[in-house]
Amino acid sequence: MKNNFFYTIDVGNSDTVVALIKNYKILKINRYKTDFLKKKNFFNNLRIIKKILISQKNIKCIISSVVP
């Protein structure tokens, strides 16, 4: 079976959920309070996410957000 990697980010009003999915099974999931990310340097976190995505040769990213 071909490895299907997905990096998902769901930004909600209360929580932001980040998950790494391989072959449709969750490998890793992290949940953060959205307010916490707004107070911290969220763009710093995006740089970390970007490094992970760049290091993968075949990964898809799914992002959903209700927060402007």
N, C-alpha and C positions, 0 to 999 in steps of 0.2 A: 504494500500500500504506500502510495506517495505521501510524504509528510505534508500535512496542511497546517501551517502556523497562522494564527490570528492573534493580533494584539488589539485588545478592545479597551475603550475608554468610554465610560458613561458618566457624564457630568449632570448630576441632579441638584435640586434645590438643597437637599439635606446632605447627601453623600455623593462622592465621586468614587466610582469603582473602576479599577484597572485590573485586567486579567490577561494572562497568556494562555492560549488554547492551542492544543496540538491534536490533530486528528479528531476534532470535535469533543475533546475531553479537557477540562480545566486543569492546567498544570500549576498555575499560581494565581492567586487573587489577592488584591489589596483594596481596602476600603478606607477612604479618608473623608473627614468632614469637609464639605465644600467651603464653609466659612474659614476653616483652618488654612486651606490652600490659598484663599484670597488674602489672608493676613501674611502668610509666608510668601517668599518669592516664587510664585507658581512657575514663572518662566525658567527658573533654575531647574525645576522638576521636569519641564518639557525638554530641556537639554539632555537630561538623563534618559528620557524616553527616546529621544532622537538617536542617542548613541546605541541603544539597544536595537532599534530598528535598522540602523545602518549596518550593524554587525551581522545581521541576518541576510542571507542571500535570497530567500524566498519566504517572505512574510507579508501578510495582508493586515491592514489596519482598519478597524471599524470604530468610528467615533460618533457618539450621540450626545446631545446636550439640550437641556431646557433652559440653561442659564446663559444670558447674553454675554 
